[in-house]
Amino acid sequence: MVEPEGPEESEVPARDPGSWIRDPWLRFALTFGALAVLTEIVYYGLALESNLFHAYLAFLARTSGWILSFATEGVTVSDAVISGDLFSVEIAQGCDAYRISALLCSAIIAFPARWSTKAWGIALGLVWLNALNYVRIVGLFFIGGYYREQFQRSHEVYFPVFLVCMTVLAWILWVRRATRDFDGELESA
């Protein structure tokens, strides 16, 4: 019987059991996944029932009502309900930008970059996503007032997809800027 040719066992390099942890993309994916799950636990387990969260929703309603007052008359706000001659809408769970903001922050924190780069990415990303959330609230108010039959679909499909796409776009733009100085090499966090 002829033995197959190939490296002998002593010639095969030993695989470092901890080498997978040094893979920056795997480390990113695991860190991002853990942070994303943690933010969901905080959102559903703590935030939704807190007085602070309800105050935040009322703040969103007041600010959205103020924005709407420039475009239409008769807008009033009571707690988290915006009412007007056109339509009434309640700012409730899911109308906030928390979850998309948490996903963007999780992705930025998990990505191997300098903390100063992460900080400006998070700050700009939060401003961007919250501004888009106001666009969503104001848009839904007008859609409900003028195209009531499109309100539900816009509320449950179009705007959520839009916001997720804008979150991904924000992260991609941040990654491009954060990695521009590295000539294709990622810095360890």
MISE-36575 format. One record per residue (C-alpha): residue number from 1; x, z, y; residue in three letters. Coordinates in Angstrom, 1 decimal. Layout:
N
(NUM, (X, Z, Y), 'ala')
...
This chain:
189
(1, (0.0, 0.0, 0.0), 'met')
(2, (1.3, -1.0, 3.4), 'val')
(3, (1.0, 1.5, 6.3), 'glu')
(4, (-0.5, 0.2, 9.5), 'pro')
(5, (2.0, -0.3, 12.3), 'glu')
(6, (1.5, 1.8, 15.4), 'gly')
(7, (2.9, 4.7, 17.2), 'pro')
(8, (3.6, 7.7, 15.1), 'glu')
(9, (1.8, 10.9, 15.8), 'glu')
(10, (4.8, 12.3, 17.6), 'ser')
(11, (4.9, 9.3, 19.9), 'glu')
(12, (1.3, 9.6, 21.1), 'val')
(13, (1.3, 11.5, 24.4), 'pro')
(14, (-0.7, 14.8, 24.3), 'ala')
(15, (-3.8, 14.7, 26.4), 'arg')
(16, (-3.9, 17.5, 29.0), 'asp')
(17, (-7.2, 19.4, 28.3), 'pro')
(18, (-7.6, 20.1, 32.0), 'gly')
(19, (-7.0, 16.5, 33.2), 'ser')
(20, (-10.7, 15.7, 33.6), 'trp')
(21, (-11.0, 18.4, 36.3), 'ile')
(22, (-8.4, 16.5, 38.3), 'arg')
(23, (-10.4, 13.3, 38.3), 'asp')
(24, (-11.7, 13.3, 41.9), 'pro')
(25, (-14.9, 11.3, 41.1), 'trp')
(26, (-15.9, 13.5, 38.3), 'leu')
(27, (-15.2, 16.6, 40.4), 'arg')
(28, (-17.3, 15.0, 43.2), 'phe')
(29, (-20.2, 14.3, 40.8), 'ala')
(30, (-20.2, 17.8, 39.3), 'leu')
(31, (-19.9, 19.5, 42.7), 'thr')
(32, (-22.5, 17.4, 44.3), 'phe')
(33, (-24.9, 18.0, 41.3), 'gly')
(34, (-24.4, 21.7, 41.5), 'ala')
(35, (-24.9, 21.9, 45.3), 'leu')
(36, (-28.0, 19.6, 45.1), 'ala')
(37, (-29.5, 21.9, 42.4), 'val')
(38, (-28.6, 25.0, 44.4), 'leu')
(39, (-30.3, 23.6, 47.6), 'thr')
(40, (-33.5, 22.8, 45.6), 'glu')
(41, (-33.5, 26.4, 44.3), 'ile')
(42, (-33.1, 27.7, 47.8), 'val')
(43, (-35.9, 25.4, 49.1), 'tyr')
(44, (-38.4, 26.1, 46.4), 'tyr')
(45, (-37.4, 29.7, 45.6), 'gly')
(46, (-36.8, 31.2, 49.0), 'leu')
(47, (-37.5, 28.9, 52.0), 'ala')
(48, (-41.0, 27.7, 51.4), 'leu')
(49, (-42.6, 31.1, 51.6), 'glu')
(50, (-40.4, 32.6, 54.3), 'ser')
(51, (-41.6, 33.3, 57.9), 'asn')
(52, (-38.5, 31.4, 59.2), 'leu')
(53, (-39.6, 28.2, 57.4), 'phe')
(54, (-43.1, 28.5, 58.7), 'his')
(55, (-41.7, 29.0, 62.2), 'ala')
(56, (-39.5, 25.9, 61.7), 'tyr')
(57, (-42.6, 23.8, 60.7), 'leu')
(58, (-44.4, 25.1, 63.9), 'ala')
(59, (-41.3, 24.1, 65.9), 'phe')
(60, (-41.4, 20.6, 64.4), 'leu')
(61, (-45.1, 20.3, 65.3), 'ala')
(62, (-44.5, 21.5, 68.9), 'arg')
(63, (-41.6, 19.1, 69.4), 'thr')
(64, (-43.5, 16.2, 67.8), 'ser')
(65, (-46.5, 17.0, 69.9), 'gly')
(66, (-44.3, 17.0, 73.0), 'trp')
(67, (-42.9, 13.6, 72.0), 'ile')
(68, (-46.4, 12.2, 71.3), 'leu')
(69, (-47.6, 13.5, 74.7), 'ser')
(70, (-45.5, 10.8, 76.4), 'phe')
(71, (-47.3, 8.0, 74.4), 'ala')
(72, (-50.9, 9.2, 74.1), 'thr')
(73, (-53.2, 11.6, 75.9), 'glu')
(74, (-55.0, 14.6, 74.6), 'gly')
(75, (-52.3, 15.9, 72.2), 'val')
(76, (-52.5, 19.6, 71.4), 'thr')
(77, (-50.6, 21.7, 68.9), 'val')
(78, (-51.8, 24.8, 67.1), 'ser')
(79, (-49.3, 26.4, 64.7), 'asp')
(80, (-48.2, 23.4, 62.6), 'ala')
(81, (-51.2, 21.1, 63.4), 'val')
(82, (-50.9, 18.3, 65.9), 'ile')
(83, (-54.3, 17.0, 67.1), 'ser')
(84, (-55.2, 14.3, 69.5), 'gly')
(85, (-57.8, 11.7, 70.3), 'asp')
(86, (-56.3, 9.4, 67.7), 'leu')
(87, (-55.6, 11.6, 64.8), 'phe')
(88, (-54.7, 15.1, 63.5), 'ser')
(89, (-51.8, 15.8, 61.2), 'val')
(90, (-50.4, 19.0, 59.8), 'glu')
(91, (-46.7, 19.6, 59.4), 'ile')
(92, (-46.3, 21.1, 56.0), 'ala')
(93, (-43.9, 21.4, 53.1), 'gln')
(94, (-42.1, 18.0, 52.7), 'gly')
(95, (-42.6, 17.1, 56.4), 'cys')
(96, (-39.4, 18.7, 57.2), 'asp')
(97, (-36.0, 17.1, 56.9), 'ala')
(98, (-34.6, 19.9, 54.8), 'tyr')
(99, (-34.2, 18.1, 51.4), 'arg')
(100, (-32.6, 14.9, 52.7), 'ile')
(101, (-30.4, 17.0, 55.0), 'ser')
(102, (-29.4, 19.2, 52.0), 'ala')
(103, (-28.6, 16.1, 49.9), 'leu')
(104, (-26.4, 14.7, 52.6), 'leu')
(105, (-24.6, 18.0, 53.2), 'cys')
(106, (-24.1, 18.4, 49.5), 'ser')
(107, (-22.6, 14.9, 49.2), 'ala')
(108, (-20.3, 15.5, 52.2), 'ile')
(109, (-19.2, 18.9, 51.0), 'ile')
(110, (-18.5, 17.7, 47.5), 'ala')
(111, (-16.4, 14.7, 48.7), 'phe')
(112, (-12.7, 15.2, 48.8), 'pro')
(113, (-11.9, 15.1, 52.6), 'ala')
(114, (-10.6, 17.4, 55.3), 'arg')
(115, (-13.0, 20.2, 56.3), 'trp')
(116, (-12.9, 19.0, 59.9), 'ser')
(117, (-14.0, 15.6, 58.8), 'thr')
(118, (-16.8, 17.2, 56.7), 'lys')
(119, (-17.9, 19.3, 59.7), 'ala')
(120, (-18.4, 16.3, 62.0), 'trp')
(121, (-20.1, 14.4, 59.2), 'gly')
(122, (-22.6, 17.2, 58.6), 'ile')
(123, (-23.2, 17.7, 62.3), 'ala')
(124, (-23.9, 14.0, 63.0), 'leu')
(125, (-25.8, 13.6, 59.8), 'gly')
(126, (-28.1, 16.4, 60.6), 'leu')
(127, (-28.8, 15.1, 64.1), 'val')
(128, (-29.5, 11.6, 62.6), 'trp')
(129, (-31.8, 12.7, 59.8), 'leu')
(130, (-33.8, 15.1, 62.0), 'asn')
(131, (-34.2, 12.4, 64.6), 'ala')
(132, (-35.5, 10.1, 61.9), 'leu')
(133, (-37.9, 12.8, 60.7), 'asn')
(134, (-39.4, 12.9, 64.2), 'tyr')
(135, (-39.8, 9.1, 64.1), 'val')
(136, (-41.6, 9.6, 60.7), 'arg')
(137, (-43.9, 12.3, 62.1), 'ile')
(138, (-44.8, 10.3, 65.3), 'val')
(139, (-45.1, 7.1, 63.2), 'gly')
(140, (-47.5, 8.8, 60.8), 'leu')
(141, (-49.6, 10.1, 63.7), 'phe')
(142, (-50.1, 6.6, 65.0), 'phe')
(143, (-50.5, 5.0, 61.6), 'ile')
(144, (-53.3, 7.6, 60.9), 'gly')
(145, (-54.9, 6.8, 64.3), 'gly')
(146, (-54.8, 3.0, 64.2), 'tyr')
(147, (-54.3, 2.1, 60.5), 'tyr')
(148, (-55.9, 5.0, 58.6), 'arg')
(149, (-56.1, 3.1, 55.3), 'glu')
(150, (-52.3, 2.8, 55.4), 'gln')
(151, (-51.7, 6.5, 56.2), 'phe')
(152, (-51.5, 7.8, 52.6), 'gln')
(153, (-49.2, 5.1, 51.4), 'arg')
(154, (-47.0, 5.4, 54.5), 'ser')
(155, (-46.8, 9.2, 54.0), 'his')
(156, (-46.1, 9.2, 50.3), 'glu')
(157, (-44.1, 6.0, 49.8), 'val')
(158, (-42.8, 4.1, 52.8), 'tyr')
(159, (-41.4, 6.9, 54.9), 'phe')
(160, (-39.9, 8.8, 52.0), 'pro')
(161, (-38.1, 5.7, 50.7), 'val')
(162, (-37.0, 4.9, 54.3), 'phe')
(163, (-35.6, 8.4, 54.8), 'leu')
(164, (-33.7, 8.4, 51.4), 'val')
(165, (-32.2, 5.0, 52.3), 'cys')
(166, (-31.1, 6.3, 55.7), 'met')
(167, (-29.6, 9.4, 54.0), 'thr')
(168, (-27.6, 7.2, 51.6), 'val')
(169, (-26.6, 4.9, 54.6), 'leu')
(170, (-25.4, 8.0, 56.6), 'ala')
(171, (-23.3, 9.1, 53.6), 'trp')
(172, (-21.8, 5.6, 53.0), 'ile')
(173, (-20.9, 5.3, 56.7), 'leu')
(174, (-19.4, 8.8, 56.7), 'trp')
(175, (-17.3, 8.0, 53.5), 'val')
(176, (-16.0, 4.8, 55.0), 'arg')
(177, (-14.9, 6.6, 58.2), 'arg')
(178, (-13.6, 9.6, 56.3), 'ala')
(179, (-11.4, 7.5, 53.9), 'thr')
(180, (-10.3, 5.0, 56.5), 'arg')
(181, (-7.0, 6.8, 57.1), 'asp')
(182, (-6.1, 7.2, 53.4), 'phe')
(183, (-5.3, 3.6, 52.4), 'asp')
(184, (-7.6, 3.9, 49.4), 'gly')
(185, (-6.3, 7.2, 48.3), 'glu')
(186, (-8.6, 10.3, 48.4), 'leu')
(187, (-7.3, 13.5, 49.8), 'glu')
(188, (-7.8, 16.6, 47.7), 'ser')
(189, (-10.2, 19.0, 49.4), 'ala')
